[in-house]
């Protein structure tokens, strides 16, 4: 694999410059760095933010450059924000089409995202046609216009390299991209663009047909309208429908009506109207007529989240729901549907098969909603998709569904749904529209941990063979919790010496939430401090020996406390951008006990007394990063660590890094010049006076201060850390914090 590091955007301070991974030369046969996005609305600013986040030089044009700055500031302030780092905003060059259209000449890719108007888009393409470099890509982000119509009047060379790149909002979080070539698009351009979008732009690409709404809107929007119609017909409350159509149906928590609010009622109506106009041949588009509640909300201008109310409204701390009978808001009601909890733990197909038989509201809703929805997918599949796998992927990646409609038909069983018998997926093959089966091209770069054979089971750890001499060492505990048992297993694995290169990972939904707090609580209850001392000593010893073997920690989701200490013990960290990273031990009355203090000191000592004071502040406040790039601000990640921007490539990119990794000794412990202790004291006093630290927080922080300022070697630091950890376990105020966290999941301030 050919990995390279991009130049960081200009104007960023040192901690913000970070190695990026995933930009592969092979994707384009050369480097493509300059993207020009035209149109700085919801989508244009989101696309620009995403591409700037992952290291492109981005130019953003709109009618008015000042308005663009405002849009970007809004994208920065959005919750969640579109940027990983606030400073990335300034790396985007903003200009107006009237004055700066010339910048298009510099672009390797011009991505148009202006208003959804055929004439406006056509006029823009006429203007930029002479400016676009011969070797550059050009695309439109339209969600509803026919791509082939947009190039009318353009030369063949333009038509040959033009296609649709349909991003999903917000691009930072939704990885799907529908790629829509026309009959005129050069197949080589389609291939190169697809590889470029996958490899360099961190997207999952599905190539779709140039039909109205493509797959996502044609089917996804239809499903949203249909869910609303069925709710109105059955007279069910919106909370009830959201409970049935959320995770129970293998869909995101937002369910149906929260999703309507998120998307925006006006946008739904626009897309639906476009589909009705463009699909006179499809009788099912009659379901895209406005349900009564949508008419009501449109009339009121209550368009969902963006206007503060839609199907739901927040009043102070209270959530109100729109009553579909009276169209008045009322308090949200607890949903009482026993089938949801009775069946909720079963595998999705089995769960739905049983639920469909139910005589209750769940069964009634699913019979009315799900069966016609799956039939509709079957009806339009050939018109809109090249194959059903593409169709399923669009719904999974664009809408967050656990299964697409065809996977769901297989899982429930076609015969239970009144559909022709038979499977769409069989032994790794997929059914084509003509009824024959084909084998999809292998995609080894997206392999997940479960696809690799287990070569050894240890208590709380699996070893899996990733191939090429690399072994995955995977935590098998809930949420990647680090247990004393897992620590013992890891020692045993290292002692046995059969693992010569590794990726440290977990088989949970997140990398690791930290060391097992229950273990400490139970030993404290028993007064068995020796057991705690032993566990900490073993954990420290492990983290200091991990880097004797070349290995990379692949982290995502949460990487907290003991989980982070394990990762810091490895030669290198490969982090998914969406990772919250930190050492929050102070929140449970403790300090890091697995060499975390020493690791953080070693990672920040180059910055002298000021850097070390900041690190103590980080520990005192138990700071968590917002994302992986933000973690560099705290020294949790450093220059050698890598952010893997592709959401589905962490494991395989970590493996590629592990193949190249060399055993890396820790840096030498350095004495730091300057009045470190005094600087830390005044930092602490400042935080206490502002109410950010309690007296007990300061006492805890003093322990880390002692390690940072008095230890003269790593060994001494480790010893001090362990003693301090045990001492805190004996303190009532710390024990109260531990217990409170275990009881309530929330930190106690005392
Ligand atoms: P928007 O209305 O938020 O923004 C459109 C922007 O284009 C405005 O800033 C406007 O000033 C600018 N603009 C208009 N004419 C222009 C011109 N001639 N030159 C330069 N700038 C011009 O629209 P939004 O939602 O960002 O949509 C943009 C495109 O993306 C549309 O084609 C839409 O169908 C598509 N899309 C929208 C999605 C969404 O969720 N909003 C999702 C996927 C695609």
Boltz pocket constraint, residues with backbone or C-beta under 6 A from the ligand:
constraints:
  - pocket:
      binder: B
      contacts: [[A, 38], [A, 39], [A, 40], [A, 41], [A, 42], [A, 43], [A, 44], [A, 61], [A, 62], [A, 63], [A, 97], [A, 112], [A, 113], [A, 114], [A, 115], [A, 116], [A, 117], [A, 120], [A, 124], [A, 141], [A, 142], [A, 143], [A, 144], [A, 166], [A, 167], [A, 168], [A, 169]]
      max_distance: 6.0
